[in-house]
Amino acid sequence: MLTEGTIAKAIYNTAVLCLGGTLTYLGLNAEGFLLFALLILIDYITGVAKAKVLGHSITSNKMKYGIISKLSLLFIPLVLAIGAKAVSADFATILFVGINILVISEVYSIIGNIYSIRTKEELPEYDVIAILGRRIRKILIKYGEEGV
């Protein structure tokens, strides 16, 4: 007989298997990917704490948007790896740079949140997606010139 617990375990194990298989197939480091996911979670928690300390309103709508925004960051390394796999190219440099920029951005954000919690002052934020886009564009242009 199937219980809710058994079904939940089956869904969880299937999700872990699919994610692990996808990361392995794409050549992404599963440990690094999971550590990046952990940094996103820590950033989200410290961000909520910072908003509370600074007196910003915390609504369920803002929290949903924040979760979706943070989870969308997880798709960037996956999209880069899928793109590299699709064109049969070794985009190890792009993946390395992309993931490192994202990780450094999350670490900066966490430190900024902790700073804001302690001092009640905000640090400036940086648009990491724009930085990542410019960096990848430069690498692709260089890759295209070398390939010609």
C-alpha positions as CSV (number, residue, x, y, z in Angstrom):
1,M,0.0,0.0,0.0
2,L,1.3,3.4,-0.9
3,T,1.4,6.1,1.8
4,E,2.0,9.8,1.4
5,G,5.4,9.3,2.9
6,T,6.3,6.7,0.3
7,I,5.1,8.8,-2.5
8,A,7.0,11.8,-1.2
9,K,10.2,9.8,-1.0
10,A,9.7,8.4,-4.5
11,I,9.2,12.0,-5.9
12,Y,12.3,13.2,-4.0
13,N,14.5,10.3,-5.1
14,T,13.3,10.8,-8.7
15,A,14.1,14.5,-8.6
16,V,17.6,13.8,-7.2
17,L,18.2,11.2,-9.8
18,C,17.1,13.4,-12.6
19,L,19.1,16.4,-11.4
20,G,22.2,14.3,-10.8
21,G,21.9,12.6,-14.2
22,T,21.4,15.9,-15.9
23,L,24.5,17.5,-14.2
24,T,26.6,14.5,-15.0
25,Y,25.5,14.5,-18.6
26,L,26.2,18.2,-19.0
27,G,29.6,17.9,-17.3
28,L,28.7,20.2,-14.4
29,N,30.2,19.6,-11.0
30,A,27.3,18.4,-8.8
31,E,29.0,19.4,-5.6
32,G,29.6,22.9,-6.9
33,F,26.1,23.2,-8.2
34,L,24.6,22.1,-4.8
35,L,26.9,24.5,-2.9
36,F,25.7,27.3,-5.2
37,A,22.1,26.3,-4.4
38,L,23.0,26.5,-0.7
39,L,24.5,30.0,-1.1
40,I,21.3,31.0,-2.8
41,L,19.3,29.7,0.2
42,I,21.6,31.5,2.7
43,D,21.3,34.7,0.7
44,Y,17.5,34.5,0.6
45,I,17.3,33.9,4.4
46,T,19.8,36.8,5.2
47,G,17.9,39.0,2.7
48,V,14.7,38.5,4.5
49,A,16.4,39.2,7.9
50,K,17.9,42.4,6.4
51,A,14.5,43.6,5.1
52,K,13.1,43.0,8.6
53,V,15.9,44.9,10.3
54,L,15.7,47.8,7.9
55,G,11.9,48.0,8.3
56,H,11.1,47.1,4.7
57,S,7.7,45.5,4.2
58,I,7.8,41.7,3.8
59,T,4.8,40.4,1.9
60,S,4.1,36.9,0.6
61,N,4.1,38.3,-3.0
62,K,7.6,39.8,-2.5
63,M,8.8,36.5,-1.0
64,K,7.4,34.5,-3.9
65,Y,9.1,36.8,-6.4
66,G,12.3,36.5,-4.4
67,I,12.2,32.7,-4.5
68,I,11.5,32.6,-8.2
69,S,14.2,35.2,-8.9
70,K,16.8,33.2,-6.8
71,L,15.8,29.8,-8.3
72,S,16.1,31.3,-11.8
73,L,19.8,31.8,-11.1
74,L,20.2,28.0,-10.9
75,F,19.1,27.8,-14.6
76,I,22.0,29.9,-15.8
77,P,24.7,27.3,-15.5
78,L,22.3,24.7,-16.9
79,V,21.5,26.8,-19.9
80,L,25.2,27.5,-20.5
81,A,26.0,23.8,-20.3
82,I,23.1,22.8,-22.6
83,G,24.2,25.4,-25.1
84,A,27.7,24.1,-25.1
85,K,26.5,20.5,-25.5
86,A,24.2,21.5,-28.3
87,V,26.9,23.0,-30.4
88,S,29.4,20.3,-29.4
89,A,31.9,22.8,-28.1
90,D,34.1,22.8,-25.0
91,F,32.7,25.7,-23.2
92,A,34.5,24.8,-20.0
93,T,35.9,28.4,-19.7
94,I,32.4,29.9,-20.1
95,L,31.0,27.6,-17.5
96,F,33.9,28.2,-15.1
97,V,33.6,32.0,-15.5
98,G,29.8,32.0,-15.3
99,I,29.5,29.9,-12.2
100,N,32.3,31.7,-10.5
101,I,30.7,35.1,-11.1
102,L,27.4,33.8,-9.8
103,V,29.0,32.3,-6.7
104,I,31.0,35.5,-6.0
105,S,27.8,37.5,-6.4
106,E,25.9,35.4,-3.9
107,V,28.8,35.6,-1.4
108,Y,28.9,39.4,-1.8
109,S,25.2,39.6,-1.3
110,I,25.3,37.4,1.8
111,I,28.1,39.6,3.3
112,G,26.2,42.7,2.3
113,N,23.0,41.4,4.0
114,I,25.0,40.6,7.2
115,Y,26.6,44.0,7.0
116,S,23.2,45.7,6.7
117,I,21.8,43.6,9.6
118,R,24.7,44.7,11.8
119,T,24.9,48.4,10.8
120,K,21.4,49.1,9.4
121,E,23.1,50.5,6.3
122,E,22.8,49.1,2.8
123,L,25.7,48.3,0.5
124,P,25.4,49.0,-3.2
125,E,24.1,46.0,-5.3
126,Y,25.6,44.9,-8.6
127,D,23.8,43.4,-11.6
128,V,25.6,40.1,-11.9
129,I,23.5,39.0,-14.9
130,A,24.7,42.0,-16.9
131,I,28.3,41.3,-15.8
132,L,28.0,37.7,-16.7
133,G,26.5,38.5,-20.1
134,R,29.3,40.9,-21.0
135,R,31.9,38.4,-20.0
136,I,30.3,35.5,-22.0
137,R,30.0,37.8,-25.0
138,K,33.7,38.6,-24.9
139,I,34.6,34.9,-24.6
140,L,32.3,34.0,-27.5
141,I,33.7,36.7,-29.7
142,K,37.2,35.5,-28.9
143,Y,36.2,31.9,-29.5
144,G,34.6,32.9,-32.9
145,E,37.7,34.8,-34.0
146,E,40.0,31.8,-33.1
147,G,37.7,29.4,-34.8
148,V,37.7,31.2,-38.1
